[in-house]
């Protein structure tokens, strides 16, 4: 008997059918991959499995019993959401065992010592580099991510573990460790649901895959029967050439941006140039200072010394408004914190950067605004039921496309993409690569910060590597092999090259 | 859009049922629906409770007293939409009023020049608040508690707690006079409200205010001049408080040190009743002023009813809580439908 079976469920939101007759069966001791493009319905399906969303039609059975009738059964499903969801000012142990009455560490008073002792075992097991008494806000983001998984797994009564893109901020080593843990849990008979956009992970970990497309399940297959091509084909419904390259097909021109000895918090003595017509990639470990460097150039963080010159105009320190006025646009990795305006509609989010161009006599013209945003929504393929929908209800990929559309509307001279394809499906990814390539060929400077080596190799003309806040190498993409790059990223000395 | 909603409630009925249904549909689709519905209900209840409520005399009283608190409410709601709060608006209003009075009475400055200087002072006080908040990156709530002490203290230093009497008659019509059958302060309120609503709904600047309130980091990343807009909003709130302060001085014919004492908390309550979120990004100054109308009617009814002064605070506070809950419940109900 299957641990969990979903039969024929349908969920409709105003204007969208999120799930349309979806089927899913989870078996004990299997890693079940859930694949699909952004907006295919993965999140809604997961929320249905965990009892957060009640389907309009269909049934959910957990170990043979009807879970929609006896909702207590949903407690057997442990869920690790994609976003960090911890209590930062509290300790690691407290986070792990809250609510205390349920974990058995306190009904009236909390038995702190016993709890911290119990936490130790989980910390070791999950390889979390923190002590039970540390404040969660002070441990690193990967550790927080692992803690979140440990928190779900420390309850012994769960039969299903749902992991929604758990590796998005983990390094390769941490990911490998996490996979060991997942396999161990699987061998103990837990059914695992794993959502990821990373092909290597899907093929490394998965036993079975269910593909969703536009809210429908298009099939469940054994991973051994699948190839990368066939899986992508199932997800997107059309063919994508995996070996396609996106380097701009033109010779680099004059210097567009030059950064001289820039210093600031997390950035020491960074110097580089960007030429017209090239895509400059930035590689480095999580925490190597890539985003810090970009944000310091852009003025979002204040530089302590050094210069940043765009087309012979110096960008003043700590003034992102002046950087934007000079033609620099920064697309942050933190879409939720730095990108979208959650309370505003898709239309308002998009038009915000160009409102000054949409006015007549100082008044925003509703007609111009609607026309312009409709145009952007169409040309960037933002999928929304209406432009007046609040942007926070869109899937991550569609939010990202809306933000890119907004940035492009200003006709920037320099665009900085900071992890533009984080959590984004492969079809959309390639759309973004094509946009970058086209822009670079049109003479717009493009900087691409990425943790994915394949992404940098696919798009960048040159790659700058950062290690502990310093630039430690610049490589020509065409003549450099991946080992040299990886060497530079992890700070191996002999990899130092002259640019 | 929102003004239509109010007018709609007064259109002559073709048939009662269809009008009612159209009204409900209108209210449920508009963000101001909750507060307008609450206002209508409270108005009807007030009419039923006291025969003296719906009289020209009483309406004038409500309109006049609403004007002062309403002006402060506009400024405060602006800041709240930005995600800020200014607890020194009352003290700024009082200080500006006192300064105006002192200039006119003790220094013999031309009353109109004095009014101008007093508005400038209020704007300046707001500007200082805004500059301190943005430059030093202070929490506006805490900073303005301190600034309320500073400005409030300045009132006491200047007056030693004694009212300044003998305000010139030239300006007393500003507080006591009428035009087009409406009290002048109320007209000032309408004009200010109109200007601010126009800016908030029709201009890029207004949109930027909502964007900053919704996500200040993203607004900075987008290149909006967040610090400048914040400072300007504080200055505007200061200006509106000073306007309320000087109108109050004109109304009373004397500059009382206690002016503005009650202008801190009820505008915040009014804004929340009117649908402005304390966390920023949501609501409108119009809604906030409608919230102030609700509070004004409640206070008026308490007086008309002759409730013992000892009980007044409890009753008016209780009704404010009811009004907020009513709004929250309607909104949840309406959201389900959408």
Interface residues (C-beta under 8 A of the other chain):
Chain A: X14 X298 X300 X320 X321 X323 X324 X325 X329 X330 X332 X337 X338 X339 X340 X341 X342 X343 X344 X348 X351 X352 X353 X355 X356 X358 X359 X362 X363 X364 X406
Chain B: X202 X203 X204 X207 X208 X210 X211 X213 X214 X215 X217 X218 X219 X220 X221 X222 X223 X224 X225 X226 X281 X282 X338
